[in-house]
C-alpha cells in the first residue's frame, strides 16, 4: 500500500497558482481555515465563500482524463476514492447548512481546459465571489457555469 503521508494535500501547484492570481486581482483570503469543516483550500470570509481545488485523481473526477484507477491495489483505490467523495459530500452539506457558498475548481480546469483559458477562469471566480451567486463547480471538461445574475460583473485590477 502507498504511504499516503508522502502526498501533498495542501499548497499544491494548481492551488497556489489559482490563489496567487486571485491575490493579484485584489482578493484577500484565509488558507485552510481549521474552524470550517473540511479545511477549505481558500476561504473568503468577506464573501462567506470557500473554494476547494480538487485534484482530479484524488477526488475521482468522472469523465476526466487525469482521473484513473491504478491497476495495482485497485480495490484499495476504489474504496479510497469512494470515501473521499462521501467525505466531500458531508463537508459540502455542513458548509451549506452554515450558509457558506462553495466553489469546486477541478485540477483539469486550471491545467488544461478545452473550453476556456485561465484568465477567463479567474474572471469567472471573481464574478462568482462578488455576485453572491450560489455554489457551483468548474471543470475543464465543460464550459464555465452560468451564474444567473442580473448585473454585469466588472472586475478591475488595482495596481500599486
Secondary structure, 3 states (H helix, E strand, C coil): CCCHHHCCCCCCHHHHHHHHHHHHCCCCCEECCCCCCCCCCEEEHHHCEEEEEECCCCCCCCCCCCCCCCCCCHHHHHHHHHHHHHHHHHHHHHHHHCCCEEEEEEHHHHHCCCCCCHHHHHHHHHHHHHHCCCCEEECCCCCCCCCCCCCCCCCCCCCC
